[in-house]
Amino acid sequence: MITGAAQMDGGILVVSAADGPMPQTREHILLSRNVGVPALVVFLNKVDMVDDEELLELVEMEVRDLLSEYDFPGDDVPVIAGSALKALEGDAQYEEKILELMEAVDTYIPTPERDSDKPFMMPVEDVFSITGRGTVATGRVERGQIKVGEEVEIIGLHDTSKTTVTGVEMFRKLLDYAEAGDNIGALLRGVAREDVQRWSSISCSWFNYTTY
């Protein structure tokens, strides 16, 4: 969880409107602050279970105070109240709230500059095998771009080895390429799972990484 949070450009803090902030709410805010998550948007969930408008306002105030306590701008953070369950059930009122939440994410959380024009490099966070297809290395592209069919190098505790990226996937969608900031799985040709270790790196084969 800490590894994933450290890569975030921003986050959505989900708080139950029926229960209010819980101990883990404080922990998540603290973790976000400690690993450098720059911005948060709040979603007050389960508002369909709360009939008292004053209670909703109280929960929102508590969340804003908690954010301010950990150096987030509690007074300015967007707070969207809705119900994820009702939205999934097709209730138009609550579907609109999800769209409102996404709009808040797009407008409030800044898109950072990406190093897309630099040589490709991706630290490996996890490795697994797909029967009949090969080895997949997952991680967040730190810089540059990678396209299907390009040759890369695996740099780690073992000797540096070369392979070809035969597939790129992000959130269960196959892509032709990935760029800096994307969290992807890269399918590697002819590589055994044990040859790729967590925290090794994958880079473009022509990049002399020793100069960095």
Secondary structure, 3 states (H helix, E strand, C coil): CHHHHHCCCCEEEEEECCCCCCHHHHHHHHHHHHCCCCCEEEEEECHHHCCCHHHHHHHHHHHHHHHHHCCCCCCCCCEEECCHHHHHCCCHHHHHHHHHHHHHHHHHCCCCCCCCCCCCEEECCEEEEECCCEEEEEEECCECEEECCCEEEEECCCCCEEEEEEEEEECCEEECEEECCCEEEEEECCCCHHHCCCCCEEEECCCCHHHC
